Every structure is written in structure tokens, then in C-alpha cells.
Amino acid sequence: MKRLMLPMALAGALAVGACSGMSDTQQRTLSGGGIGAGVGAAAGALTGGCMTCGAVIGGAAGAAGGYIYDQTKK
């Protein structure tokens, strides 16, 4: 587990830094997709279904929701 800590920390730092040059629409769409993928994977795991399928469907729904939210804010 200790061998995975450094790569995971570096990946997290890169992910946070990659969002700095994005527009509000891009940030909201990306964050919606990420949150949706996490919730979908968790729902798939809890129900005994396909975690990958849940992550893909949740990610798509979250990205769409983030985009729609951004458009209504404008």
C-alpha cells in the first residue's frame, strides 16, 4: 500500500492542476462527470451490478447535468 501512496498523490496533484485553465462550462461539465462516475460506480457496487456500467452511465449523466447547470446559470 505504501508503494501506491506517492503515485496516487502525484495523480491527484496533476488532476487538480489541470483544471486551472478551463472555462466555467468545462469545469462544471468535468466535475459533474466525475461525481456522476463515482456515484454510479458506488451504486453498481452496492446493488451487486456492474460497477463499470454504473460508472459510465453515471459519468455521462453527471456530465450532462453539469453542462445543463452551467447553461442555466448563464
Helices and strands as residue ranges (DSSP letters): H 2-17, H 24-47, H 51-73
